[in-house]
Amino acid sequence: MALSGQIKRTVGPVALTTTLTTNVYNNASALIYDVIKHLHVVNKTVSAATFSLWIGATAGNVAGTEWFNGQSVPANSVYDFYCNMKLVSTDFLVGGSNTTLALTLTLEGEQVVV
């Protein structure tokens, strides 16, 4: 049972690179979990760019762990996704973009102490 929850910016803003095995997020404490409520990606360039994210092992982007795969963000635009994705201490959010530093990722959610 959750003892307390706190709304917080979980990740970012962080510029994504073309290294698709970059650890974007991990909460190392087994006493805390995060519920991602909002994913916000900004494309600051004049060309469309894509991002991919996986939930799994550190630096892992294996089949079956995709959260986003080649999601396009139009030029000079944003992509917003709303959800309730629980991430525990063994979950790593891993990913990147097809264009280095074109996209900036921010995650917002609730952090819960158990």
C-alpha positions, -999 to +999 in steps of 0.1 A: +000+000+000+013+034-009+021+056+020+025+089+002+026+104-033+041+135-047+037+151-081+071+158-097+090+162-129+105+127-132+129+133-161+143+162-180+142+182-199+169+160-215+181+162-251+179+128-268+209+115-288+211+089-316+224+063-291+192+042-286+206+024-256+209+055-234+194+052-200+169+080-198+155+071-164+159+048-135+148+051-099+173+030-079+153+028-047+131-002-041+112+019-016+099+043-042+081+038-075+070+064-101+038+066-121+045+085-153+015+106-162+027+128-190+054+124-216+063+157-235+087+158-264+098+190-281+113+191-316+133+223-319+144+217-355+130+225-390+128+188-398+106+160-384+124+137-360+116+104-343+121+089-309+120+054-295+117+043-259+119+009-242+111-002-207+134-029-195+170-036-185+198-010-183+209+000-218+185-025-232+162-021-262+151-056-270+120-067-289+089-069-267+100-040-244+091-011-267+071+018-253+075+040-284+090+029-317+099+056-343+073+080-330+074+111-353+075+146-339+069+172-366+093+201-372+091+229-346+063+210-328+056+190-297+043+155-289+023+149-257+012+115-244-008+110-212-008+077-193-004+059-160+028+039-165+042+025-133+080+022-131+098+004-103+135+003-093+142-026-117+127-007-147+150+014-169+136+038-195+160+036-224+159+053-257+170+080-281+162+098-314+170+094-350+185+129-350+210+139-323+198+168-300+167+175-321+143+163-295+140+172-258+121+148-235+104+157-202+084+132-180+060+142-153+043+119-128+037+109-093+064+094-070+052+071-043+070+059-012+059+023-002 
